[in-house]
Amino acid sequence: MKTRKQLTVEDELVAEQQLVEQEAREAQLEEAGTARPAVKLVGTDGNVFAIIGKVQRALKKAGLHGRAAEFVERAFKAQSYGEVLAMLFDYVDPR
């Protein structure tokens, strides 16, 4: 039977391996030119939260979970609606 400490170390190793695999997938997507998925912003009616959600979903659907989390974090730290709009061009191809 494994001790709690052994399980914790194993859990950390598994989590670290998953992170490495996710970063490798994201790097492959960027190299393939799919790092900026297309997203339709029609229908958001100027709602910054709807825009953040659409961008986040598009990135996750493309397998870019790390980029999605990064975008959301940066968007919520933004000082204005315009700053979020300018920032989303770094992450998606708005349509």
Order of alpha helices (4+ residues) and beta strands (2+ residues): alpha-beta-alpha-alpha-alpha-beta
